[in-house]
């Protein structure tokens, strides 16, 4: 059963990858077959679909669809960058901060991908930076903010950890380690693209953004309202976001039909469907078998970097949100138990950072949007050969980021986790 469950899961990933189908839909269909093979019933599969996660994802994405539709987040990012004026050296720093801020306050990485790459390309043309460099630095900022406890990514990770029965607080270590790695990566990218050679030209001044409209101010304040409900009223994250979104829509801050259509239903179906199948795989013993196999080639010194490499490679061909995090976060706990002397939060940090780092691959949503943003900037005028070169560049860079993460996680992730998230094993 354990071997067969893993084979079925691999078939789902491979079939979705090569046929370009939604993994969640295929996962649920295969789940129907799996429960019969393993002597279970349909209630086991239906019960494995997380209603709590559904409410959380719908609530967060609906609220930020409302906020984004007003242009408030994009304008906020432009104001941050406009603050540099003629101090060109500040642009990459502000680009990083813009990515971090937009993601960390709640929407997560997916909505911000619609804002940061096009913004980076436009600003790069203004000031003379390489647009790929500036887009990647913005992505580094976004990735640093993805593991805030109020983002979809943070919620999915905490949900997976809780289901695995781990009681430790892993968020501080995961978040700080992600920021550490991405800061180092941003500096490496800046140096590699020779960003330090760009000097401010007389006409290379970023235009000051317009003032926030009344609707935009209300939209931004709604984020604070959501945080108030979560922190002080102890309202569930998803319900808090849904409640605030409902108030905004009642007062016509945005068009409800457009905002509901803007919810990433594909991603939600993907996450819930894969999560349900993984629950069946876990009940059949597949996850225990996989973690046991990995533990045999790991020791307390190599476990963290090897987990980063494994998660990064898996993320190149699958979704971090739908496959990597739900699959490998519980494995981190099992592996830490079997090896001994390693903090599960360090392993989770490696999985979290690697799953996000591979997102810049041109075969992923992040990489594809970077290429589209640069190609869509009329003042760049890319030829077909330029686009092919850009594709290869991103592919090589996505591989090199995993090499850097391997080194950073080996050197730093364990000590950081021991200080911020002591093991609860």
C-alpha positions as CSV (number, residue, x, y, z in Angstrom):
1,X,0.0,0.0,0.0
2,X,2.7,2.5,0.9
3,X,4.7,1.9,-2.3
4,X,1.5,1.9,-4.5
5,X,0.3,5.2,-2.8
6,X,3.6,6.9,-3.7
7,X,3.4,5.6,-7.3
8,X,-0.1,6.9,-7.7
9,X,1.0,10.3,-6.4
10,X,4.0,10.4,-8.7
11,X,1.7,9.5,-11.6
12,X,-0.6,12.4,-10.8
13,X,2.3,14.9,-10.7
14,X,3.9,13.5,-14.0
15,X,0.6,13.4,-15.8
16,X,-0.3,17.0,-14.8
17,X,3.1,18.2,-15.8
18,X,3.2,16.7,-19.2
19,X,-0.5,17.1,-20.0
20,X,-0.6,20.6,-18.5
21,X,-3.6,19.8,-16.4
22,X,-4.6,21.1,-12.9
23,X,-3.0,18.7,-10.4
24,X,-5.8,19.1,-7.9
25,X,-8.5,17.8,-10.3
26,X,-6.3,14.8,-11.2
27,X,-5.5,14.2,-7.6
28,X,-9.1,14.0,-6.6
29,X,-9.9,11.7,-9.5
30,X,-7.0,9.3,-8.6
31,X,-8.1,9.6,-5.0
32,X,-11.4,8.0,-5.9
33,X,-9.4,5.0,-7.2
34,X,-7.0,5.0,-4.3
35,X,-9.6,4.8,-1.5
36,X,-11.0,1.6,-3.2
37,X,-7.6,0.0,-3.6
38,X,-6.7,0.7,0.0
39,X,-10.0,-0.5,1.5
40,X,-11.3,3.0,2.4
41,X,-14.5,4.7,1.3
42,X,-15.4,8.0,-0.4
43,X,-16.0,9.7,3.0
44,X,-12.2,9.3,3.7
45,X,-11.4,11.3,0.6
46,X,-14.1,13.9,1.1
47,X,-13.2,14.3,4.7
48,X,-9.6,14.9,3.6
49,X,-10.6,18.1,1.8
50,X,-9.8,20.8,4.2
51,X,-12.8,23.1,4.7
52,X,-10.7,25.4,7.0
53,X,-8.0,25.8,4.4
54,X,-10.7,26.5,1.7
55,X,-12.2,29.3,3.8
56,X,-8.8,30.8,4.5
57,X,-7.6,30.8,0.9
58,X,-10.9,32.2,-0.4
59,X,-11.1,34.8,2.3
60,X,-7.6,36.1,1.8
61,X,-7.6,36.1,-2.0
62,X,-11.0,37.7,-2.2
63,X,-10.0,40.5,0.2
64,X,-6.8,41.2,-1.8
65,X,-8.6,41.0,-5.1
66,X,-10.8,43.9,-3.8
67,X,-7.7,45.8,-2.6
68,X,-5.8,45.1,-5.8
69,X,-8.7,46.2,-8.0
70,X,-8.5,49.7,-6.5
71,X,-4.9,50.0,-7.5
72,X,-3.9,50.6,-3.9
73,X,-1.1,48.0,-3.7
74,X,0.5,49.0,-7.0
75,X,0.4,52.7,-6.0
76,X,1.9,51.9,-2.6
77,X,4.8,50.2,-4.3
78,X,5.3,53.1,-6.7
79,X,5.4,55.5,-3.8
80,X,8.0,53.4,-2.0
81,X,10.2,53.5,-5.1
82,X,9.5,57.1,-5.9
83,X,11.1,57.9,-2.6
84,X,14.5,57.2,-4.1
85,X,14.5,60.2,-6.4
86,X,17.9,60.5,-8.1
87,X,19.6,58.2,-5.6
88,X,19.8,55.4,-8.1
89,X,21.5,53.0,-5.6
90,X,18.4,53.0,-3.5
91,X,16.1,51.6,-6.2
92,X,17.1,47.9,-5.8
93,X,16.7,48.3,-2.0
94,X,13.3,49.9,-2.4
95,X,12.3,47.3,-5.0
96,X,13.1,44.6,-2.4
97,X,11.2,46.4,0.3
98,X,8.2,46.9,-2.0
99,X,8.1,43.2,-2.8
100,X,8.4,42.3,0.9
101,X,5.7,44.8,2.0
102,X,3.1,43.9,-0.6
103,X,3.4,40.1,0.1
104,X,3.9,40.1,3.9
105,X,0.8,42.1,4.7
106,X,-1.4,39.2,3.6
107,X,-1.9,38.4,-0.1
108,X,1.1,36.1,-0.4
109,X,3.3,35.7,-3.5
110,X,0.7,34.9,-6.2
111,X,-1.1,38.3,-6.3
112,X,2.1,40.2,-6.0
113,X,3.5,38.5,-9.1
114,X,1.0,40.6,-11.1
115,X,2.6,43.8,-9.6
116,X,6.3,43.4,-9.0
117,X,7.7,42.2,-12.3
118,X,5.9,44.8,-14.5
119,X,6.8,47.5,-12.0
120,X,10.4,46.4,-11.9
121,X,10.7,46.4,-15.7
122,X,9.2,49.9,-16.0
123,X,11.5,51.4,-13.3
124,X,14.5,49.6,-14.7
125,X,14.0,51.4,-18.0
126,X,13.7,54.7,-16.3
127,X,16.9,54.5,-14.3
128,X,19.0,52.3,-16.6
129,X,19.1,49.0,-14.6
130,X,18.9,45.6,-16.2
131,X,15.1,44.8,-16.0
132,X,15.8,41.1,-15.2
133,X,18.0,42.1,-12.3
134,X,15.5,44.4,-10.8
135,X,12.6,42.0,-11.3
136,X,14.6,39.2,-9.5
137,X,15.5,41.5,-6.6
138,X,11.8,42.3,-6.3
139,X,11.0,38.6,-6.3
140,X,13.6,38.1,-3.5
141,X,11.7,40.7,-1.5
142,X,8.5,38.9,-2.2
143,X,9.9,35.6,-1.2
144,X,11.2,37.1,2.1
145,X,7.6,38.1,2.9
146,X,5.8,34.9,1.8
147,X,6.1,33.2,5.1
148,X,4.3,35.8,7.2
149,X,1.7,33.9,9.3
150,X,-1.1,35.7,7.6
151,X,-0.2,34.8,4.0
152,X,-1.6,31.8,2.2
153,X,1.9,30.3,2.2
154,X,2.2,30.7,5.9
155,X,-1.3,29.3,6.4
156,X,-0.6,26.2,4.3
157,X,2.6,25.5,6.1
158,X,1.1,25.9,9.5
159,X,-1.8,23.7,8.5
160,X,0.5,20.9,7.3
161,X,2.6,21.1,10.5
162,X,-0.5,21.1,12.7
163,X,-1.9,18.1,10.9
164,X,1.4,16.2,11.5
165,X,0.9,16.8,15.2
166,X,3.9,19.1,15.8
167,X,3.4,21.6,18.5
168,X,6.4,23.8,18.1
169,X,6.2,27.4,16.8
170,X,8.1,27.1,13.5
171,X,7.1,30.5,12.0
172,X,9.9,32.6,13.4
173,X,12.7,30.3,12.2
174,X,11.1,29.8,8.7
175,X,10.5,33.5,8.2
176,X,13.9,34.7,9.4
177,X,15.8,32.0,7.5
178,X,13.9,32.9,4.3
179,X,14.7,36.6,4.8
180,X,18.4,35.7,5.4
181,X,18.7,33.6,2.3
182,X,16.9,36.1,0.0
183,X,18.9,39.0,1.2
184,X,22.1,37.2,0.3
185,X,20.6,36.1,-3.0
186,X,19.6,39.7,-3.8
187,X,23.1,41.0,-3.1
188,X,24.6,38.2,-5.3
189,X,22.2,39.1,-8.2
190,X,23.0,42.8,-7.8
191,X,26.8,42.1,-8.1
192,X,26.4,39.5,-10.9
193,X,24.5,41.9,-13.0
194,X,26.9,44.7,-12.1
195,X,24.2,46.9,-10.8
196,X,26.8,49.0,-9.0
197,X,28.0,50.4,-12.3
198,X,24.7,52.2,-13.0
199,X,24.8,55.9,-12.4
200,X,21.9,58.3,-12.2
201,X,21.3,60.1,-15.5
202,X,20.0,63.7,-15.6
203,X,16.7,62.5,-16.9
204,X,16.5,59.2,-15.1
205,X,14.3,60.3,-12.2
206,X,11.4,58.1,-11.2
207,X,8.1,60.0,-11.5
208,X,6.3,60.8,-8.3
209,X,3.1,58.8,-7.9
210,X,-0.2,60.4,-7.6
211,X,-2.1,60.6,-4.3
212,X,-4.2,57.8,-2.9
213,X,-7.9,58.1,-3.7
214,X,-10.5,57.7,-1.0
215,X,-11.2,54.1,-2.1
216,X,-7.6,53.2,-2.1
217,X,-7.1,54.6,1.4
218,X,-10.1,52.6,2.6
219,X,-8.8,49.5,0.9
220,X,-5.4,49.8,2.6
221,X,-7.0,50.4,6.0
222,X,-9.0,47.2,5.5
223,X,-5.8,45.3,6.0
224,X,-5.5,46.8,9.4
225,X,-9.1,45.9,10.1
226,X,-8.5,42.3,9.2
227,X,-5.4,42.2,11.5
228,X,-7.5,43.7,14.3
229,X,-10.1,41.0,14.0
230,X,-7.4,38.3,14.0
231,X,-5.3,39.6,16.9
232,X,-7.9,41.1,19.2
233,X,-11.2,39.5,18.4
234,X,-9.6,36.1,17.8
235,X,-11.5,35.6,14.5
236,X,-10.3,32.9,12.2
237,X,-8.0,34.3,9.5
238,X,-10.2,33.3,6.5
239,X,-13.4,34.5,8.2
240,X,-11.8,37.8,9.2
241,X,-10.7,38.4,5.6
242,X,-14.1,37.4,4.2
243,X,-15.9,39.7,6.7
244,X,-13.7,42.7,5.8
245,X,-14.1,41.9,2.0
246,X,-17.9,41.8,2.4
247,X,-18.0,45.2,4.0
248,X,-15.8,46.7,1.2
249,X,-18.1,45.1,-1.4
250,X,-21.3,46.3,0.3
251,X,-20.0,49.9,0.0
252,X,-19.0,49.3,-3.6
253,X,-15.3,49.9,-3.1
254,X,-14.9,47.3,-5.9
255,X,-17.1,45.3,-8.3
256,X,-17.9,42.0,-6.5
257,X,-18.4,40.0,-9.7
258,X,-14.9,41.0,-11.0
259,X,-13.3,40.3,-7.6
260,X,-14.9,36.9,-7.2
261,X,-13.7,36.0,-10.7
262,X,-10.2,37.2,-9.7
263,X,-9.9,34.6,-7.0
264,X,-7.3,32.1,-8.1
265,X,-9.7,29.1,-8.2
266,X,-7.2,27.0,-10.1
267,X,-4.7,27.4,-7.2
268,X,-7.4,26.7,-4.6
269,X,-8.6,23.5,-6.3
270,X,-4.9,22.5,-6.8
271,X,-4.1,22.9,-3.1
272,X,-7.2,21.2,-1.8
273,X,-7.1,18.4,-4.3
274,X,-3.5,17.5,-3.7
275,X,-3.9,17.9,0.0
276,X,-6.8,15.4,0.0
277,X,-4.8,12.8,-2.0
278,X,-1.8,13.3,0.2
279,X,-3.9,12.5,3.2
280,X,-4.8,9.2,1.6
281,X,-1.2,8.6,0.8
282,X,-0.2,9.3,4.4
283,X,-2.9,6.9,5.7
284,X,-1.5,4.2,3.3
285,X,2.0,4.7,4.7
286,X,3.5,6.5,1.7
287,X,4.8,9.5,3.5
288,X,6.4,7.4,6.3
289,X,8.1,5.3,3.6
290,X,9.5,8.3,1.8
291,X,10.7,10.1,4.9
292,X,12.3,6.8,6.0
293,X,14.2,6.5,2.7
294,X,15.5,10.1,2.9
295,X,16.6,9.7,6.5
296,X,18.9,6.8,5.5
297,X,21.1,9.1,3.4
298,X,21.0,12.0,5.8
299,X,22.7,12.8,9.1
300,X,22.3,15.8,11.4
301,X,24.9,17.8,9.4
302,X,23.6,17.1,5.9
303,X,19.8,16.8,6.5
304,X,19.0,20.5,6.1
305,X,20.9,21.2,2.9
306,X,19.7,17.9,1.4
307,X,16.1,18.8,2.2
308,X,16.5,22.2,0.4
309,X,17.9,20.4,-2.6
310,X,15.1,17.9,-2.7
311,X,12.4,20.5,-2.2
312,X,13.9,22.8,-4.8
313,X,14.1,20.0,-7.5
314,X,10.5,19.0,-6.7
315,X,9.4,22.6,-7.0
316,X,10.8,22.9,-10.5
317,X,8.2,20.5,-11.8
318,X,5.3,21.1,-9.3
319,X,3.6,23.7,-7.3
320,X,5.2,24.8,-4.0
321,X,1.8,25.6,-2.5
322,X,0.0,22.5,-3.8
323,X,2.7,19.8,-3.7
324,X,6.0,20.8,-2.0
325,X,4.8,22.3,1.2
326,X,1.9,19.9,2.0
327,X,4.2,16.9,1.1
328,X,7.5,17.8,2.7
329,X,6.6,19.8,5.8
330,X,5.2,16.7,7.6
331,X,8.3,14.7,6.3
332,X,10.6,17.2,8.1
333,X,9.1,16.1,11.4
334,X,9.5,12.4,10.7
335,X,13.1,12.8,9.4
336,X,14.1,14.9,12.4
337,X,12.8,12.2,14.7
338,X,14.6,9.4,12.9
339,X,18.0,11.2,12.5
340,X,18.1,13.0,15.8
341,X,20.1,16.1,16.6
342,X,18.4,18.3,13.9
343,X,15.7,20.9,14.5
344,X,12.5,20.2,12.4
345,X,12.2,24.0,12.0
346,X,15.5,24.1,10.2
347,X,14.4,21.4,7.8
348,X,11.1,23.2,7.3
349,X,13.0,26.5,6.6
350,X,14.9,24.7,3.9
351,X,11.8,23.3,2.3
352,X,10.0,26.7,2.5
353,X,12.9,28.7,1.0
354,X,13.6,26.0,-1.7
355,X,9.9,25.8,-2.8
356,X,9.8,29.6,-3.3
357,X,13.3,29.9,-4.8
358,X,12.4,27.5,-7.7
359,X,9.5,29.8,-8.5
360,X,11.7,32.0,-10.8
361,X,12.2,29.1,-13.2
362,X,10.8,30.1,-16.6
363,X,8.6,26.9,-16.4
364,X,6.9,28.3,-13.3
365,X,4.4,31.1,-12.9
366,X,6.9,33.5,-11.4
367,X,9.5,33.0,-14.2
368,X,6.9,33.2,-16.9
369,X,5.5,36.5,-15.5
370,X,9.0,38.0,-15.4
371,X,9.5,37.2,-19.0
372,X,6.1,38.5,-19.9
373,X,6.7,41.7,-18.0
374,X,10.0,42.5,-19.6
375,X,8.7,41.5,-23.1
376,X,5.6,43.6,-22.5
377,X,7.6,46.8,-21.7
378,X,7.5,48.6,-25.1
379,X,10.7,50.6,-24.5
380,X,12.8,47.4,-24.2
381,X,11.8,45.9,-27.7
382,X,12.9,42.3,-27.2
383,X,13.4,40.2,-30.3
384,X,12.5,36.5,-30.4
385,X,16.2,35.7,-29.8
386,X,16.2,38.0,-26.8
387,X,13.2,36.2,-25.3
388,X,14.9,32.8,-25.8
389,X,18.1,34.2,-24.2
390,X,16.0,35.5,-21.3
391,X,14.4,32.0,-20.9
392,X,17.8,30.3,-20.7
393,X,19.1,32.9,-18.3
394,X,16.2,32.4,-15.9
395,X,16.6,28.6,-16.1
396,X,20.3,28.8,-15.2
397,X,19.7,31.3,-12.4
398,X,16.9,29.1,-10.9
399,X,19.4,26.2,-10.8
400,X,22.1,28.4,-9.3
401,X,19.8,29.7,-6.6
402,X,19.4,26.1,-5.3
403,X,23.2,25.8,-5.1
404,X,23.4,29.0,-3.0
405,X,20.5,27.8,-0.8
406,X,22.3,24.5,-0.2
407,X,25.3,26.4,1.2
408,X,23.2,29.0,3.2
409,X,21.0,26.4,4.8
410,X,24.0,24.2,5.7
411,X,25.7,27.1,7.4
412,X,22.9,29.1,9.1
413,X,19.5,27.4,9.2
414,X,20.2,25.1,12.1
415,X,21.6,27.8,14.5
416,X,18.8,30.2,13.6
417,X,16.1,27.6,14.2
418,X,17.6,26.5,17.5
419,X,17.5,30.2,18.7
420,X,14.0,31.2,17.3
421,X,12.1,27.9,17.2
422,X,13.5,25.4,19.7
423,X,12.7,21.8,18.8
424,X,9.4,20.4,20.3
425,X,10.3,16.8,19.6
